[in-house]
Amino acid sequence: MTKAAIIRCEKNEEKCPLTNCFKCLLEKKEGFAIYGECMPAGFFTCRCPGDNASTLARILKSKGAEVIHFCTCTFAKKTDEGWGSSNGGFCENLDEIIERVNKESGLPCVKGTAHLPKGYTPEIRE
């Protein structure tokens, strides 16, 4: 069973309680559909400019996390037509943060949790 952790952006922490992210994780949908079985391994909030993300990932790894998912809102926005990634999300440095987290923690990193943009396949950095 894959132990998946979630890192979200501070810019959304007072607006979103991660309800759909956790629901998708437990139901193996959206960004978590890539797993046969999975369970939550914890979550953290990344603080701008993202310097704390690698430390957070190492803590999550020490608690048993096997993969880190970055919330969809970090790279996509809700529009009238649904979620879209063309105008970006809360984090303008997400790809660099994911690269650093993967390198420094040794954990695979996935872009996407709930509300995936139409036609989007979660990107995995291994």
MOCOR-V56794 format. One record per helix or strand of 3 or more residues. SS is the DSSP state (H for helix, E for strand). FROM is the first residue (numbers start at 1). TO is the last residue. If there is no record, write none. Layout:
BEGIN
ss=SS from=FROM to=TO
ss=SS from=FROM to=TO
END
This chain:
BEGIN
ss=E from=2 to=9
ss=H from=10 to=12
ss=H from=19 to=27
ss=H from=30 to=32
ss=E from=38 to=46
ss=H from=53 to=62
ss=E from=67 to=70
ss=H from=72 to=74
ss=E from=77 to=79
ss=E from=82 to=84
ss=H from=94 to=105
ss=E from=108 to=111
ss=E from=123 to=125
END
